[in-house]
């Protein structure tokens, strides 16, 4: 029986992390993207799916989503 594990996701990505593409787009539009330069960006729907899988302990499936859809700013 799989149990849910506690996964903490934050809204920021200073020095790494994953953010939604809409957060990146907003930061670029406002000129406030410098603090996000080391993050990975995912389409909003894939970001939500990624974290849902992580919370369910489905790390292998989450990794597949990350590898397929996440992109690095640098």
SULHU-V592480 format. One record per backbone hydrogen bond with DSSP energy under -1.0 kcal/mol. CO is the residue of the C=O (numbers start at 1). NH is the residue of the N-H. Records with the same first field share a line. If there is no record, write none. Layout:
BEGIN
CO->NH, NH
END
This chain:
BEGIN
13->16
17->40
19->42
20->24
21->25
22->26
23->27
24->28
25->29
26->30
27->32
33->36
34->37
36->39
39->73
40->19
41->71
42->21
43->47
44->48
45->49
46->50
47->51
48->52
49->53
50->54
51->55
52->56
53->58
54->57
55->5
57->59
58->62
59->63
60->64
61->65
62->66
63->67
64->68
65->69
66->70
71->41
END
